[in-house]
């Protein structure tokens, strides 16, 4: 997928002006957010489980080479194949070779962010292999020729009428006057169109939520059952996953699964949780003749031992973006690459470089909601701050921005001067805004006043009030 992270500010302005997108995003607060809170509240040990999940991932990352080798040995023992891909290009070539080995013409795909990361669909099409997305959301955006805008809900930005328009255009062999006003009609049509695709496919490609070193199994989590059909009906199943998806044991995977669905959709467990271990055996009623796992590095091994290694604990639940006020205002496409929201604001500069993605770590209010809900307790604000500092140190930001921060730092290192200048500024703004009580425009603050009024300061500064209270939160404490 081509990156447009350098145009983040323009992307965000376009998103804010998109009325349809804003309507779609408004539903997130009453959907994902409420459901996650309810699911967590029903599980008394939820917070302890988050600690356990963090510790499982930390232990795995500290011993990643050992568990990857153990996983490979178990896959081979079960009759499968493991392919190591250092780069996105290598992963694409490996998958193409497997497809060509069975003369594949059609490939069905389950939802996979790694497949998006390596640009797999475009690559297969360029090599005369037709990829068919089978997750309903992914199918919709494939018809619309768009990338996903969310990790677990790729078509969250698309309205029902827009889905109907896409179906009318793509399914032109059907009655053009058919009624697609109801969600059930859309679902039935997608199911009917995809059913034969499952049967025709020579290869099925899925991602993996987890890879289990103890058994050599790959695990996928879905709510539609499309992943099961994708990996059991074709002759070949390819699971493509990044290195950090490995976990030591079945018990560890179960612990993380208890966190995943609750954090993502508010379910206790997803409708389908499928474990795949090797190809079909002689006494199996179904399953692929070949089972391949493509393990992608693409820069991840370089993160071990660095300041941002904690990002590798991510289990792709999407909770951080569901609760992020920035994502909730601009959606996923504005971020310009595969991973949106707070996790993308850390992962994208990690994988593409700070210069390419320097805007993303700044796309945060630092309210801390992302860290508060992350099931793996990833300190996302801290990691974004790291990249903000790195961007400043490497001089990727404009001269005016660095000069402004340098000026602020000069005052911040001199508390008496900071208090004096801020006190004068507060009084001056208070006098200028006394009549209206707010500013509709203000020099150097257009990014704020373009979308909302700025209240005129009243009374003392925060530091003055804090000093007057003797450094106490309340006067009576």
DRENPAKOL-336982 format. One record per residue (C-alpha): x, y, z; residue in one letter. Coordinates in steps of 0.5 Angstrom, whole numbers, plus 2048, in hexadecimal, padded with zeros to 3 digits. Layout:
N
XYZA;...
END
This chain:
477
800800800X;8038077FEX;80480C804X;801812804X;80381480BX;80681A809X;80081D807X;7FD81C80EX;7FA82380FX;7F7823808X;7F481D809X;7F181F810X;7EE82580DX;7EB821808X;7E881C80DX;7E5822811X;7E182580BX;7DE81E809X;7D781E80CX;7D681780BX;7DD81480EX;7DB819814X;7D4815815X;7D780E814X;7DC81081AX;7D781381FX;7D580C81FX;7DB809822X;7DA80C829X;7D480882AX;7D6802827X;7DD800828X;7DE80482FX;7D8802832X;7D97FB831X;7E07FA833X;7DE7FE83AX;7D97F983BX;7DD7F3839X;7E27F583EX;7DE7F6843X;7DB7EF843X;7E27EC844X;7E47ED84BX;7EB7EB849X;7EC7F0843X;7F17F4845X;7F57EE848X;7F47EB841X;7F77F183EX;7FD7F0842X;7FE7E9841X;7FD7EB839X;8037F083AX;8077EB83DX;8067E6838X;8087EA832X;80E7ED836X;8117E6838X;8107E4830X;8137EA82DX;8197E9832X;81A7E282FX;8177E3828X;81C7DF825X;81B7D9829X;8137D9828X;8147DA821X;8187D4820X;8147D0824X;80E7D2820X;8127D0819X;8137C981CX;80C7C881EX;8097CA817X;80E7C6814X;80D7C0818X;8057C1816X;8077C180FX;8077C880EX;80C7CD80BX;80F7D380EX;8127D980AX;8167DF80CX;8157E6809X;8197EB80BX;8167F0807X;80F7F2804X;8127F07FDX;8147E97FFX;80D7E8802X;80A7E97FCX;80F7E57F8X;80E7DF7FCX;8067DF7FCX;8077E07F5X;80B7DA7F4X;8067D67F8X;8007D87F4X;8047D77EDX;8067D07F0X;7FF7CE7F0X;7FD7D27EAX;7F87D67EEX;7F47DB7EAX;7EF7DD7F0X;7F17DF7F7X;7EC7E07FDX;7EF7E4803X;7ED7E580AX;7EE7EC80DX;7F57ED80EX;7F97F3810X;8007F080EX;7FD7EF807X;7FB7F6807X;8027F8809X;8067F4804X;8017F67FEX;7FF7EF7FCX;7F87F07F9X;7FB7F57F3X;8017F17F3X;7FD7EA7F1X;7F97EE7ECX;7FF7F07E9X;8017E97E8X;7FA7E77E5X;7F87E47ECX;7F17E77EEX;7F07E87F6X;7EA7E87F9X;7E87EB800X;7E47E7804X;7E37EB80AX;7DC7EF809X;7E07F580AX;7E67F4806X;7E17F2800X;7DE7F8801X;7E47FC800X;7E77F87FBX;7E17F97F7X;7E28017F8X;7EA8007F7X;7EB8037FEX;7F0801803X;7ED7FF80AX;7EC80580FX;7EC801815X;7F07FB818X;7E97F7819X;7E47FA816X;7E77FC80FX;7E17FF80CX;7DE803812X;7DF80980EX;7DA807809X;7D2808809X;7CD803808X;7CB807801X;7D28077FFX;7D37FF800X;7CC7FF7FCX;7CF8037F6X;7D67FF7F6X;7D27F87F6X;7CD7FB7F0X;7D47FD7ECX;7D87F77EDX;7D27F17EDX;7CF7F47E6X;7CD7ED7E4X;7C77ED7EAX;7C17F17E9X;7C27F87E9X;7BC7FA7ECX;7BD7F67F2X;7BC7F97F9X;7C27F97FDX;7BF7FE802X;7C07F9808X;7C67F780BX;7C47F080BX;7C37F0803X;7CA7F3803X;7CC7ED807X;7C97E8803X;7CB7EA7FCX;7D37EA7FFX;7D27E3801X;7CF7E17FBX;7D47E47F7X;7DA7E27FBX;7D77DB7FCX;7DA7D87F5X;7E17DC7F6X;7E27D87FCX;7E17D17F7X;7E57D47F1X;7EB7D67F5X;7F27D37F5X;7F57D67FAX;7F27D9801X;7F67DE804X;7F57E080CX;7F97E5811X;7FA7E2818X;7F87E581EX;7FD7E0822X;8027DB820X;8037D6826X;80A7D3827X;8077CD82BX;8037CA825X;8057CE81FX;7FE7D081EX;7FC7D781BX;7F57DA81EX;7F07DF81BX;7EB7E281EX;7E47E481AX;7DD7E581AX;7DB7E3813X;7DE7DC812X;7E17DF80CX;7E87DD80FX;7E67D6810X;7E47D5809X;7EA7D9806X;7EF7D4809X;7EB7CD809X;7E87CD802X;7EE7CF7FDX;7F47CA7FCX;7F97CF7FFX;7F87D3806X;7FD7D8807X;7FE7DC80DX;8027E280DX;8047E6813X;8097EA817X;80E7E781BX;80B7EA822X;8047E6821X;8087E0824X;8067DE82BX;8097D882FX;8037D4831X;7FC7D2830X;7FA7D5837X;7FE7DB835X;7FA7DC82FX;7F37DB833X;7F57E0838X;7F67E5832X;7F07E382EX;7EC7E5835X;7EE7EC834X;7EE7ED82CX;7E67EC82BX;7E57F0831X;7E97F682FX;7E77F6828X;7E07F5828X;7DE7F482FX;7DC7EC82EX;7DE7E7833X;7E17E382DX;7E07E4825X;7DB7E0822X;7E17DC81EX;7E87DA821X;7EB7D581DX;7F27D181EX;7F67CF818X;7FB7CA819X;7FE7C7812X;7FB7C480CX;7F57BF80CX;7F77B980FX;7F47B280CX;7EE7B2811X;7EC7B9810X;7E67BA80DX;7E87C180AX;7EE7C680AX;7F47C8805X;7F97C3802X;7FE7C8803X;7FF7CD809X;8047D2809X;8067D880EX;80A7DE80BX;80D7E2811X;80E7E9810X;8147ED813X;8147F480FX;8187F7814X;8157F481BX;81B7F181DX;81E7F781DX;81A7FA822X;81C7F5828X;8207F882DX;81E7FF82BX;81980582EX;81380382AX;8147FB82BX;80D7FB82FX;8097FD829X;80A7F5827X;8067F382CX;8007F6828X;7FA7F0826X;7F77F5821X;7F07F5825X;7EF7FD823X;7ED7FF82AX;7F280582AX;7EF808823X;7E8806826X;7E980B82CX;7EE810828X;7EA817828X;7EF818822X;7ED81281EX;7E6813820X;7E681A81CX;7EA818816X;7E9810815X;7EF80C813X;7F080E80BX;7F381580EX;7F9811811X;7FB80F80AX;7FE80880BX;7FC80180DX;7FB802815X;7F7808817X;7F680B81EX;7FA80B824X;7FE805822X;7FF80781BX;80280E81EX;807809821X;80880381CX;808807816X;80E80C818X;81180581AX;810801814X;81180780FX;81580C812X;814812816X;815817810X;81081380CX;80B813812X;80D819816X;80681C817X;80381681AX;806816821X;80381D821X;7FC81B820X;7FA81A827X;7F781E82DX;7FB81A831X;7F5819835X;7F7812837X;7F180E835X;7F5809830X;7FA807836X;7F480683BX;7F0801836X;7F67FE833X;7F57F6835X;7FD7F6835X;7FE7FC839X;8027FF833X;804806835X;80280982FX;803811831X;80A80F833X;80C80C82DX;809812829X;80D81782DX;81381382BX;812814824X;81081B825X;81781C828X;81A818823X;81781C81DX;819823821X;820820822X;82181E81BX;81E825818X;818822814X;814827816X;81382E813X;818833815X;812837818X;81083281CX;81783081FX;818837821X;811838824X;813832829X;81A83582AX;81783B82CX;812838831X;818833833X;81C83A835X;81683D839X;81483683CX;81C83583FX;81B83C842X;81483B847X;814842849X;814845842X;80F840840X;80B842846X;80C849844X;80A84983DX;80584483DX;801848842X;80284E83EX;7FF84A838X;7F984883CX;7F784F83EX;7F8852837X;7F484C834X;7EF84D83AX;7EE854838X;7ED853831X;7E884E832X;7E4851837X;7DF853833X;7DD84D82FX;7E0848834X;7E384482FX;7E7845828X;7E5843822X;7EC84481FX;7F3845822X;7FA84581FX;7FE83F81FX;7F883B822X;7F483A81BX;7F483381CX;7F0833822X;7EB839820X;7EA836819X;7E583181CX;7E3834823X;7E483B827X;7E983C82CX;7E783E833X;7EA844835X;7EE84383BX;7EB845842X;7EE846849X;7F584484BX;7F983F847X;7F9837849X;80083884DX;7FE83E850X;7F883A853X;7FC834855X;801839859X;7FB83C85CX;7F883585FX;7FF834861X;80082E85CX;7FA82A85EX;7F4828859X;7EF82B85EX;7EE830863X;7EB82C868X;7F0826867X;
END
